[in-house]
Amino acid sequence: MLVYKFLTAEFGLKSLREKRLKLSTVDDLNDPFELLPYDMTDRRIRGIVREAARVWGAKYGMLCMSADWRDPVIWAHYADKHKGLCLGFEVAEKTVRHVRYVDRRLPFPKSPEAIEIEGAFDWFLTKFKNWAYEKETRSWMELLDTFDGGLHFKSFDASLRLVRVIVGARCGTSLQELESAVRPLTNVEFTKARAGFGEFEIVVDERGFTQN
């Protein structure tokens, strides 16, 4: 299956040159409800869930992607107001999970052990419905390797195969820059995006990288 990562032009090119993506830790994420999807009006439950989130977050990192690249809002929020890049990857479907979006917080499970990562993906994959435009997918992995001042990365490989680079509608990155950054990888498609004429969506600019 195809999944997409939205980045600024600077960090998109950096990821392409280094052939890796930064993993997100729990503290990096922009939603204060991450790993806290339950009704926590009970103080005891708050303690259990927050401690579980702390322990899990110290061990695992997340690779957060989108199942679609056409939504103009996600370009605006995560790709520098359409001035960034979207990287498309082929991944095995069994390695990713789709986020579920809900309008109310979940009841706490009868067994506290159910919130452990091995047992209940609701804990890890539930977000408020207003985030639904992201069509988010997630995979997770242990934080084993550390580079560049404590940051963690997932390298491009057979399990994360770069197949497409989409250049934002307002992005000035050239095809030559992209081709240079991607080398020595092959079979990567380069696409220029534009705002659609008939719908509120981002589409392929059939003119390619020309600016006429």
C-alpha positions as YAML, in Angstrom:
chain: A
units: angstrom
residues:
- id: 1
  name: MET
  ca: [0.00, 0.00, 0.00]
- id: 2
  name: LEU
  ca: [1.00, 3.62, -0.52]
- id: 3
  name: VAL
  ca: [1.40, 6.08, 2.35]
- id: 4
  name: TYR
  ca: [2.55, 9.69, 2.28]
- id: 5
  name: LYS
  ca: [4.77, 11.88, 4.42]
- id: 6
  name: PHE
  ca: [4.37, 15.68, 4.25]
- id: 7
  name: LEU
  ca: [7.44, 17.80, 4.99]
- id: 8
  name: THR
  ca: [8.84, 21.27, 4.43]
- id: 9
  name: ALA
  ca: [11.07, 21.56, 1.37]
- id: 10
  name: GLU
  ca: [14.16, 21.82, 3.59]
- id: 11
  name: PHE
  ca: [13.44, 18.70, 5.61]
- id: 12
  name: GLY
  ca: [12.02, 16.86, 2.62]
- id: 13
  name: LEU
  ca: [15.26, 17.29, 0.71]
- id: 14
  name: LYS
  ca: [17.24, 16.38, 3.82]
- id: 15
  name: SER
  ca: [15.24, 13.16, 4.20]
- id: 16
  name: LEU
  ca: [15.80, 12.31, 0.54]
- id: 17
  name: ARG
  ca: [19.54, 12.91, 0.72]
- id: 18
  name: GLU
  ca: [19.92, 10.93, 3.95]
- id: 19
  name: LYS
  ca: [17.43, 8.22, 2.86]
- id: 20
  name: ARG
  ca: [15.59, 8.19, 6.18]
- id: 21
  name: LEU
  ca: [12.60, 9.63, 8.05]
- id: 22
  name: LYS
  ca: [12.58, 10.93, 11.58]
- id: 23
  name: LEU
  ca: [10.50, 8.92, 14.01]
- id: 24
  name: SER
  ca: [8.07, 10.84, 16.19]
- id: 25
  name: THR
  ca: [8.20, 10.33, 19.93]
- id: 26
  name: VAL
  ca: [5.15, 10.86, 22.10]
- id: 27
  name: ASP
  ca: [6.51, 14.20, 23.28]
- id: 28
  name: ASP
  ca: [6.90, 15.39, 19.66]
- id: 29
  name: LEU
  ca: [3.25, 14.96, 18.70]
- id: 30
  name: ASN
  ca: [1.00, 18.00, 18.36]
- id: 31
  name: ASP
  ca: [-2.09, 16.53, 20.02]
- id: 32
  name: PRO
  ca: [-2.13, 16.60, 23.86]
- id: 33
  name: PHE
  ca: [-4.60, 13.68, 23.81]
- id: 34
  name: GLU
  ca: [-2.11, 11.24, 22.24]
- id: 35
  name: LEU
  ca: [-2.25, 7.88, 24.06]
- id: 36
  name: LEU
  ca: [-4.95, 9.38, 26.29]
- id: 37
  name: PRO
  ca: [-8.18, 8.45, 24.46]
- id: 38
  name: TYR
  ca: [-10.10, 7.30, 27.52]
- id: 39
  name: ASP
  ca: [-12.54, 9.08, 29.79]
- id: 40
  name: MET
  ca: [-10.18, 10.08, 32.59]
- id: 41
  name: THR
  ca: [-12.48, 11.87, 35.00]
- id: 42
  name: ASP
  ca: [-11.45, 9.26, 37.58]
- id: 43
  name: ARG
  ca: [-8.10, 10.19, 39.17]
- id: 44
  name: ARG
  ca: [-7.04, 6.54, 39.45]
- id: 45
  name: ILE
  ca: [-7.59, 6.02, 35.73]
- id: 46
  name: ARG
  ca: [-5.62, 9.18, 34.94]
- id: 47
  name: GLY
  ca: [-2.67, 7.78, 36.84]
- id: 48
  name: ILE
  ca: [-2.81, 4.38, 35.13]
- id: 49
  name: VAL
  ca: [-3.11, 5.79, 31.61]
- id: 50
  name: ARG
  ca: [-0.48, 8.49, 32.00]
- id: 51
  name: GLU
  ca: [2.03, 6.05, 33.45]
- id: 52
  name: ALA
  ca: [1.37, 3.56, 30.65]
- id: 53
  name: ALA
  ca: [1.85, 6.34, 28.09]
- id: 54
  name: ARG
  ca: [5.10, 7.40, 29.74]
- id: 55
  name: VAL
  ca: [6.50, 3.86, 29.76]
- id: 56
  name: TRP
  ca: [5.42, 3.14, 26.18]
- id: 57
  name: GLY
  ca: [6.69, 6.49, 24.90]
- id: 58
  name: ALA
  ca: [10.13, 5.90, 26.39]
- id: 59
  name: LYS
  ca: [10.47, 2.66, 24.43]
- id: 60
  name: TYR
  ca: [8.69, 3.21, 21.10]
- id: 61
  name: GLY
  ca: [8.68, 5.76, 18.32]
- id: 62
  name: MET
  ca: [6.06, 6.25, 15.62]
- id: 63
  name: LEU
  ca: [6.10, 6.74, 11.90]
- id: 64
  name: CYS
  ca: [2.99, 8.80, 11.16]
- id: 65
  name: MET
  ca: [1.84, 9.03, 7.54]
- id: 66
  name: SER
  ca: [-1.29, 9.77, 5.54]
- id: 67
  name: ALA
  ca: [-3.25, 7.42, 3.28]
- id: 68
  name: ASP
  ca: [-3.86, 10.27, 0.79]
- id: 69
  name: TRP
  ca: [-1.99, 13.25, -0.64]
- id: 70
  name: ARG
  ca: [-4.83, 15.29, -2.17]
- id: 71
  name: ASP
  ca: [-6.27, 17.14, 0.82]
- id: 72
  name: PRO
  ca: [-5.27, 20.85, 0.67]
- id: 73
  name: VAL
  ca: [-5.53, 21.23, 4.45]
- id: 74
  name: ILE
  ca: [-2.85, 18.66, 5.22]
- id: 75
  name: TRP
  ca: [-0.55, 20.38, 2.70]
- id: 76
  name: ALA
  ca: [-1.20, 23.68, 4.47]
- id: 77
  name: HIS
  ca: [-0.53, 22.26, 7.96]
- id: 78
  name: TYR
  ca: [2.37, 19.87, 7.34]
- id: 79
  name: ALA
  ca: [4.04, 20.98, 4.12]
- id: 80
  name: ASP
  ca: [4.69, 24.64, 4.80]
- id: 81
  name: LYS
  ca: [1.52, 26.06, 3.23]
- id: 82
  name: HIS
  ca: [1.99, 24.07, -0.01]
- id: 83
  name: LYS
  ca: [5.64, 25.14, -0.28]
- id: 84
  name: GLY
  ca: [6.91, 21.72, 0.84]
- id: 85
  name: LEU
  ca: [7.12, 18.15, -0.40]
- id: 86
  name: CYS
  ca: [5.14, 14.96, -0.05]
- id: 87
  name: LEU
  ca: [7.08, 11.69, -0.11]
- id: 88
  name: GLY
  ca: [5.19, 8.57, -1.17]
- id: 89
  name: PHE
  ca: [6.26, 5.16, 0.12]
- id: 90
  name: GLU
  ca: [5.30, 1.59, -0.67]
- id: 91
  name: VAL
  ca: [4.86, -0.35, 2.57]
- id: 92
  name: ALA
  ca: [3.47, -3.74, 3.52]
- id: 93
  name: GLU
  ca: [-0.13, -3.32, 4.65]
- id: 94
  name: LYS
  ca: [0.45, -5.54, 7.67]
- id: 95
  name: THR
  ca: [3.07, -3.09, 9.01]
- id: 96
  name: VAL
  ca: [0.72, -0.10, 9.36]
- id: 97
  name: ARG
  ca: [-2.55, 0.62, 11.12]
- id: 98
  name: HIS
  ca: [-5.18, 3.22, 10.30]
- id: 99
  name: VAL
  ca: [-6.10, 5.74, 12.97]
- id: 100
  name: ARG
  ca: [-9.73, 5.63, 14.13]
- id: 101
  name: TYR
  ca: [-11.49, 8.96, 14.67]
- id: 102
  name: VAL
  ca: [-14.18, 9.33, 17.34]
- id: 103
  name: ASP
  ca: [-16.34, 12.13, 18.71]
- id: 104
  name: ARG
  ca: [-16.26, 10.99, 22.35]
- id: 105
  name: ARG
  ca: [-13.55, 9.62, 24.60]
- id: 106
  name: LEU
  ca: [-13.56, 5.87, 25.12]
- id: 107
  name: PRO
  ca: [-14.66, 4.08, 28.29]
- id: 108
  name: PHE
  ca: [-11.70, 2.73, 30.21]
- id: 109
  name: PRO
  ca: [-11.23, -1.03, 29.61]
- id: 110
  name: LYS
  ca: [-12.20, -3.41, 32.39]
- id: 111
  name: SER
  ca: [-8.65, -4.71, 32.57]
- id: 112
  name: PRO
  ca: [-5.88, -2.09, 32.90]
- id: 113
  name: GLU
  ca: [-3.56, -4.49, 31.06]
- id: 114
  name: ALA
  ca: [-5.69, -3.93, 27.94]
- id: 115
  name: ILE
  ca: [-4.02, -0.60, 27.27]
- id: 116
  name: GLU
  ca: [-0.65, -2.27, 26.74]
- id: 117
  name: ILE
  ca: [0.51, -2.03, 23.14]
- id: 118
  name: GLU
  ca: [0.36, -5.79, 22.59]
- id: 119
  name: GLY
  ca: [-3.30, -5.95, 23.54]
- id: 120
  name: ALA
  ca: [-5.30, -2.92, 22.50]
- id: 121
  name: PHE
  ca: [-4.71, -0.75, 19.47]
- id: 122
  name: ASP
  ca: [-7.55, 1.57, 20.50]
- id: 123
  name: TRP
  ca: [-5.11, 3.16, 22.91]
- id: 124
  name: PHE
  ca: [-2.54, 3.85, 20.22]
- id: 125
  name: LEU
  ca: [-4.82, 4.53, 17.24]
- id: 126
  name: THR
  ca: [-7.70, 6.67, 18.51]
- id: 127
  name: LYS
  ca: [-7.95, 10.41, 17.88]
- id: 128
  name: PHE
  ca: [-10.63, 13.08, 18.02]
- id: 129
  name: LYS
  ca: [-12.80, 13.27, 14.89]
- id: 130
  name: ASN
  ca: [-11.57, 16.76, 13.96]
- id: 131
  name: TRP
  ca: [-8.24, 15.19, 12.96]
- id: 132
  name: ALA
  ca: [-9.95, 12.92, 10.40]
- id: 133
  name: TYR
  ca: [-8.78, 14.98, 7.40]
- id: 134
  name: GLU
  ca: [-5.29, 13.57, 8.01]
- id: 135
  name: LYS
  ca: [-6.35, 9.99, 7.12]
- id: 136
  name: GLU
  ca: [-3.45, 8.99, 9.31]
- id: 137
  name: THR
  ca: [-1.66, 5.67, 9.33]
- id: 138
  name: ARG
  ca: [0.82, 4.64, 11.98]
- id: 139
  name: SER
  ca: [3.56, 2.14, 12.53]
- id: 140
  name: TRP
  ca: [5.79, 1.90, 15.55]
- id: 141
  name: MET
  ca: [9.22, 0.57, 16.37]
- id: 142
  name: GLU
  ca: [11.60, 0.44, 19.26]
- id: 143
  name: LEU
  ca: [13.90, 3.40, 19.75]
- id: 144
  name: LEU
  ca: [17.11, 1.43, 19.32]
- id: 145
  name: ASP
  ca: [19.35, 3.74, 17.31]
- id: 146
  name: THR
  ca: [20.00, 7.37, 18.12]
- id: 147
  name: PHE
  ca: [21.56, 9.93, 15.79]
- id: 148
  name: ASP
  ca: [22.02, 13.68, 15.65]
- id: 149
  name: GLY
  ca: [21.48, 14.80, 19.19]
- id: 150
  name: GLY
  ca: [18.97, 12.21, 20.36]
- id: 151
  name: LEU
  ca: [16.74, 11.98, 17.29]
- id: 152
  name: HIS
  ca: [15.58, 8.59, 16.02]
- id: 153
  name: PHE
  ca: [15.20, 7.56, 12.38]
- id: 154
  name: LYS
  ca: [13.82, 4.87, 10.11]
- id: 155
  name: SER
  ca: [15.98, 4.31, 7.02]
- id: 156
  name: PHE
  ca: [14.51, 3.79, 3.56]
- id: 157
  name: ASP
  ca: [14.63, 0.08, 2.76]
- id: 158
  name: ALA
  ca: [12.44, -2.70, 1.39]
- id: 159
  name: SER
  ca: [9.90, -2.07, 4.16]
- id: 160
  name: LEU
  ca: [9.82, 1.70, 3.46]
- id: 161
  name: ARG
  ca: [10.38, 2.02, -0.27]
- id: 162
  name: LEU
  ca: [10.36, 5.52, -1.76]
- id: 163
  name: VAL
  ca: [8.30, 5.49, -4.96]
- id: 164
  name: ARG
  ca: [7.08, 9.06, -5.43]
- id: 165
  name: VAL
  ca: [7.95, 12.67, -4.65]
- id: 166
  name: ILE
  ca: [5.17, 15.25, -5.00]
- id: 167
  name: VAL
  ca: [6.20, 18.90, -5.09]
- id: 168
  name: GLY
  ca: [3.77, 21.35, -3.50]
- id: 169
  name: ALA
  ca: [1.79, 23.83, -5.57]
- id: 170
  name: ARG
  ca: [3.84, 26.74, -4.16]
- id: 171
  name: CYS
  ca: [7.15, 24.90, -3.90]
- id: 172
  name: GLY
  ca: [10.10, 26.08, -5.98]
- id: 173
  name: THR
  ca: [12.21, 22.93, -5.62]
- id: 174
  name: SER
  ca: [13.47, 21.91, -9.05]
- id: 175
  name: LEU
  ca: [13.39, 18.52, -10.67]
- id: 176
  name: GLN
  ca: [17.18, 18.60, -10.83]
- id: 177
  name: GLU
  ca: [17.42, 19.12, -7.05]
- id: 178
  name: LEU
  ca: [15.09, 16.19, -6.45]
- id: 179
  name: GLU
  ca: [16.90, 13.85, -8.82]
- id: 180
  name: SER
  ca: [20.21, 14.70, -7.17]
- id: 181
  name: ALA
  ca: [18.80, 14.18, -3.66]
- id: 182
  name: VAL
  ca: [17.24, 10.83, -4.50]
- id: 183
  name: ARG
  ca: [20.32, 9.24, -6.07]
- id: 184
  name: PRO
  ca: [21.25, 6.39, -6.12]
- id: 185
  name: LEU
  ca: [17.62, 5.27, -5.71]
- id: 186
  name: THR
  ca: [15.79, 4.48, -8.94]
- id: 187
  name: ASN
  ca: [12.18, 4.05, -10.07]
- id: 188
  name: VAL
  ca: [11.01, 7.14, -8.20]
- id: 189
  name: GLU
  ca: [8.24, 9.22, -9.82]
- id: 190
  name: PHE
  ca: [8.45, 13.02, -9.57]
- id: 191
  name: THR
  ca: [5.18, 14.95, -9.68]
- id: 192
  name: LYS
  ca: [4.29, 18.62, -9.50]
- id: 193
  name: ALA
  ca: [1.02, 19.45, -7.70]
- id: 194
  name: ARG
  ca: [-1.49, 22.26, -8.22]
- id: 195
  name: ALA
  ca: [-4.86, 23.32, -6.82]
- id: 196
  name: GLY
  ca: [-7.74, 21.61, -8.60]
- id: 197
  name: PHE
  ca: [-10.02, 23.60, -10.87]
- id: 198
  name: GLY
  ca: [-13.31, 21.86, -10.14]
- id: 199
  name: GLU
  ca: [-12.99, 20.62, -6.54]
- id: 200
  name: PHE
  ca: [-11.24, 21.62, -3.33]
- id: 201
  name: GLU
  ca: [-8.42, 19.16, -3.87]
- id: 202
  name: ILE
  ca: [-4.78, 18.99, -4.88]
- id: 203
  name: VAL
  ca: [-4.13, 17.34, -8.23]
- id: 204
  name: VAL
  ca: [-1.25, 16.56, -10.57]
- id: 205
  name: ASP
  ca: [-0.09, 19.54, -12.63]
- id: 206
  name: GLU
  ca: [0.05, 18.08, -16.12]
- id: 207
  name: ARG
  ca: [2.53, 20.82, -17.14]
- id: 208
  name: GLY
  ca: [5.06, 19.16, -14.90]
- id: 209
  name: PHE
  ca: [7.81, 21.35, -13.57]
- id: 210
  name: THR
  ca: [7.41, 24.11, -16.16]
- id: 211
  name: GLN
  ca: [6.22, 27.44, -14.81]
- id: 212
  name: ASN
  ca: [4.48, 28.73, -17.96]
...
